[in-house]
Amino acid sequence: MGINRQQFTKYLSGMARPSLGNLRRIADHFGLEEHELLMPHEAFRNVVSLRRPIASSLSDINEQIRNTLFLTTDGVKPLLNQVGYYHNYFMPLEFPGRILRGLFHVYEKDGFIISRNIERYPHDPMHRVNKTNGLFVHTGDKILMFERETKIGRSLWLTVLNPFDEDQPSLLSGLTLGVTRSSGREIACYRVVLEYLGRSINLRAAMRRCNLYASDDRRVAPEIRRQIQNDVLPHEHALLARR
């Protein structure tokens, strides 16, 4: 964790408070958010009990689940090309006619391809920021991503993406299915696009671009705007991913 035992003991006893950097290290080590570590004891206990995993780590997942999700070296190797930062785009139910642009980080850790996603909702006073953690899985000709939001863990999303296309080498397009952030917690399906930014980026500048945009806003590329519209054309008969 990078914090000596004596200093950590002071944190536990209340004799000292961790710096912002150490608070981040502790939160990352235990899979929590910084603000959760500062909750009252009872509230913290409730959050942790909701999130308690069945297995202590991914290495404890049984063989059947590993085989079902194709969590093998052969399954991870094709995904190494997808490692890096992305802007993700979709049109959420909670904000009709608006495009949400978030920031994804996809990286390899302990032999798995992991993602972290952050979305900003500046006009929502209750939930200005939404964070999710995810797992990428390769299925031959498609990419699957399983996500769970980090705050309480009640929201799950499954995304299926087409791989990079020669005509659109920086875009991953697909569909995402999950539970909305609205009070009714509706089950919804959206078209989604991930726009590749690179493996090393200016994070501050990328975060400034995370926001809600009008559906015709030219700051979002026309091709992306076309691919994330959630309409069903007469010849489609279902909500299909667009390329």
C-alpha positions in Angstrom: 0.0 0.0 0.0 3.0 2.3 0.4 2.1 3.4 4.0 4.2 2.3 7.0 2.5 0.4 9.8 3.1 3.1 12.4 1.4 5.8 10.3 -1.5 3.5 9.4 -2.0 2.7 13.1 -2.3 6.4 13.8 -5.0 6.7 11.2 -6.9 3.8 12.7 -6.7 5.3 16.2 -7.8 8.7 15.1 -4.4 10.3 16.1 -3.8 11.5 12.6 -5.7 11.9 9.3 -4.3 10.7 6.0 -3.3 13.2 3.3 -5.4 13.1 0.1 -2.7 11.0 -1.6 -2.7 8.4 1.2 -6.5 8.4 1.3 -6.5 7.5 -2.4 -4.0 4.7 -1.8 -6.1 3.2 1.1 -9.3 3.5 -1.0 -7.7 1.8 -4.0 -6.2 -1.0 -1.8 -9.6 -1.9 -0.3 -11.7 -1.2 -3.5 -13.5 1.8 -2.0 -14.1 5.5 -2.8 -12.3 8.1 -0.7 -15.6 9.6 0.7 -16.7 6.1 1.9 -13.7 5.9 4.2 -14.9 9.1 6.0 -18.5 7.8 6.6 -19.9 7.2 10.1 -19.2 3.7 11.2 -22.8 2.4 10.7 -23.1 3.9 7.2 -19.7 2.5 6.2 -20.7 -1.0 7.5 -23.8 -0.9 5.4 -21.9 0.0 2.2 -19.3 -2.7 2.8 -21.9 -5.4 3.5 -23.7 -4.6 0.2 -20.4 -4.9 -1.7 -18.9 -8.0 0.1 -17.6 -10.3 -2.7 -18.2 -14.0 -2.8 -14.6 -14.6 -3.6 -11.7 -12.7 -2.0 -10.1 -12.0 -5.4 -10.5 -12.9 -9.1 -8.0 -15.7 -8.6 -10.6 -17.4 -6.5 -13.2 -17.6 -9.2 -14.0 -21.2 -9.9 -13.0 -22.9 -13.2 -16.5 -23.0 -14.6 -16.9 -19.2 -14.3 -13.5 -18.7 -15.8 -14.4 -20.9 -18.8 -17.8 -19.3 -19.2 -16.2 -15.8 -19.4 -13.2 -17.0 -21.3 -10.9 -15.6 -18.7 -7.7 -17.3 -20.1 -4.5 -16.1 -21.5 -5.8 -16.7 -25.0 -8.9 -14.7 -24.2 -6.9 -11.7 -22.8 -4.2 -11.5 -25.5 -6.5 -10.1 -28.3 -7.8 -7.4 -25.9 -4.3 -5.9 -25.3 -4.8 -3.8 -28.5 -7.8 -2.1 -26.7 -5.7 -0.9 -23.7 -5.7 2.9 -23.3 -8.1 5.8 -22.7 -11.5 6.4 -24.4 -14.3 8.9 -24.5 -17.6 7.0 -24.3 -20.8 8.4 -25.8 -24.5 7.5 -25.4 -27.9 9.2 -25.0 -29.2 8.4 -21.4 -32.9 8.1 -20.7 -32.6 10.6 -17.8 -31.6 13.4 -20.2 -33.7 13.1 -23.4 -32.1 14.5 -26.5 -28.7 14.8 -24.8 -25.4 13.1 -25.4 -23.3 12.0 -22.4 -19.5 11.9 -22.9 -17.5 10.1 -20.2 -13.9 8.9 -19.8 -12.9 5.3 -19.9 -9.5 3.8 -18.8 -8.9 0.3 -20.0 -5.8 -1.4 -18.7 -4.2 -4.8 -18.0 -3.9 -6.0 -14.3 -2.9 -9.4 -13.0 -3.7 -11.0 -16.4 -7.1 -9.4 -16.8 -8.3 -6.4 -18.8 -10.0 -4.0 -16.4 -11.8 -0.7 -17.0 -12.6 2.3 -14.9 -15.2 4.8 -16.1 -16.2 8.2 -14.9 -19.2 10.2 -16.0 -20.1 13.8 -15.0 -23.7 15.1 -14.7 -23.2 18.8 -13.9 -27.0 19.5 -13.9 -27.9 16.7 -11.5 -27.4 18.1 -7.9 -27.8 14.6 -6.4 -25.4 12.6 -8.6 -22.9 14.9 -10.2 -20.4 12.1 -10.8 -20.9 8.4 -11.6 -18.0 5.8 -11.5 -18.0 2.2 -12.6 -15.5 -0.6 -12.6 -15.5 -3.2 -15.3 -14.0 -6.4 -16.8 -13.4 -6.8 -20.6 -13.9 -10.3 -22.1 -13.1 -11.4 -25.7 -15.6 -13.6 -27.5 -14.0 -14.2 -30.9 -15.4 -11.4 -33.0 -16.9 -9.2 -30.3 -15.8 -7.5 -27.0 -18.0 -7.9 -23.9 -17.7 -5.5 -20.9 -19.3 -6.2 -17.5 -19.6 -3.0 -15.3 -20.8 -2.2 -11.8 -21.0 1.3 -10.4 -18.7 1.8 -7.4 -20.7 3.8 -4.9 -23.3 1.3 -3.8 -23.0 -1.4 -6.5 -26.7 -1.7 -7.4 -26.3 -0.7 -11.0 -25.0 -3.2 -13.5 -24.3 -2.8 -17.2 -23.4 -5.3 -20.0 -21.9 -3.8 -23.1 -21.2 -5.7 -26.4 -18.9 -3.9 -28.8 -17.7 -4.4 -32.4 -13.9 -4.4 -32.7 -12.1 -1.6 -34.5 -13.1 -1.3 -38.1 -10.6 -0.4 -40.9 -12.9 2.5 -41.9 -13.2 3.7 -38.3 -9.9 2.7 -36.6 -10.6 4.8 -33.5 -14.2 3.8 -32.8 -15.8 0.9 -31.0 -19.5 0.8 -31.5 -22.1 -1.4 -29.8 -25.0 -1.8 -27.4 -25.2 -1.4 -23.7 -27.9 -2.9 -21.4 -28.4 -2.1 -17.8 -30.3 -0.3 -15.0 -30.7 3.5 -15.3 -29.9 6.1 -12.7 -33.5 7.4 -12.7 -35.8 7.0 -9.6 -37.7 4.2 -11.4 -34.5 2.3 -12.1 -35.7 1.3 -15.5 -33.9 -1.4 -17.5 -32.7 0.3 -20.7 -30.7 -0.4 -23.8 -28.6 2.2 -25.6 -26.4 2.5 -28.6 -22.9 3.3 -27.4 -19.5 4.4 -29.0 -16.1 4.3 -27.4 -13.6 6.8 -29.1 -10.0 5.8 -28.6 -7.8 8.6 -27.3 -4.4 6.9 -26.8 -2.4 5.2 -24.1 -1.0 8.4 -22.7 -3.3 11.5 -22.7 -3.8 14.8 -20.9 -6.3 13.6 -18.3 -7.3 17.1 -17.1 -8.2 18.1 -20.6 -10.1 14.9 -21.2 -12.0 15.3 -18.0 -13.0 18.9 -19.0 -14.6 17.4 -22.1 -16.8 15.0 -20.0 -20.2 16.6 -20.0 -23.8 16.5 -21.4 -24.1 17.8 -25.0 -27.1 18.6 -27.2 -27.8 16.0 -29.8 -26.6 18.3 -32.6 -23.6 19.7 -30.8 -20.7 19.9 -33.3 -18.2 19.3 -30.5 -19.3 15.6 -30.9 -18.2 14.2 -34.2 -21.0 13.7 -36.8 -20.2 10.0 -37.2 -20.5 9.4 -33.4 -23.8 11.4 -33.2 -25.2 9.1 -36.0 -24.1 5.9 -34.4 -25.6 6.6 -30.9 -29.1 7.7 -32.0 -31.5 5.3 -30.3 -34.1 5.2 -33.1 -35.1 2.0 -34.9 -35.3 2.4 -38.7 -38.0 0.5 -40.7 -35.6 -2.1 -42.0 -33.9 -2.7 -38.6 -36.8 -4.4 -36.6 -34.7 -4.2 -33.4 -32.2 -1.8 -31.7 -29.0 -2.8 -33.6 -25.5 -1.5 -33.2 -24.5 0.9 -36.0 -21.2 1.1 -37.7 
